[in-house]
Amino acid sequence: METKIKEFLYTNVERKLFSNLETAYELAAVAKTFVDSKLVFLALKLFGCLLMHMNYLQWSVDVFTLMRDIGYETLNWSFLLQSFDFLGRSLSKQAHYKESIIAYKKMLQLAWVTDSQEFEVKAYFGLARQYFYE
């Protein structure tokens, strides 16, 4: 009886997660048709975080790389800082520590240029974590 309950709960939770995943994917697809890059960025951020949370890590890296490219195209430093942060996290979860270090170093350099103390601290914290695990 207990295994049937666990099986039901697991399939119910899994069904909800995949429906959220499909909704986020549709949202990202719709947002790409808009001219406003901020909407595209926010939709991709939502989709990438959902993928990372569900352990689809390689897909999340692809989404965060696309976010980074949008940041470069629009020259929006906030987009770039956030995309490097999420890219570093996702690479770290995959145990790709060297690539994660590169992402955090770029984030740190950009934080220095833009004088963003919040992201500077996040970059130092991410770098320390990566060097510890490496």
C-alpha positions, 0 to 999 in steps of 0.5 A: 500500500505504501509503495502505491501511495509513493508511486502515485505521489511521484507520478503526480509531482512528475506530471506537474513538473513536466507541465511547468516545463512545457509552460516555461518552454512555450513562454520562452518561445512566445517571448522570442517573438517580442522585440523587447529583449528584457521579456526574452531574457526573463523567459529564458531565465525562468526556463533555465532555472526550471531546467537546472532545478529539474537536473536537466543541466546540459539544457540549462547551460544552453539556455544560460549561454543564450542568455549571455549572448542576448546580454552581449547583443544588447550590451545590457550588463545586468543581463550578462552578470546574471547569465554568468552567475547562472552559467557558473552554477549550472556548470558547477552542478555538472562538476565542470569546475574549470568552465565554472571558474571561467564563468565566475572570473568573467562575472568578476571582471564585469562586476569590477567594470560596472561597480556592482558590489553584489555580483562581485561578492557572488563571483568571489563566493562562486570562485572560492567554491569552485577552487575548493571542489577542484 
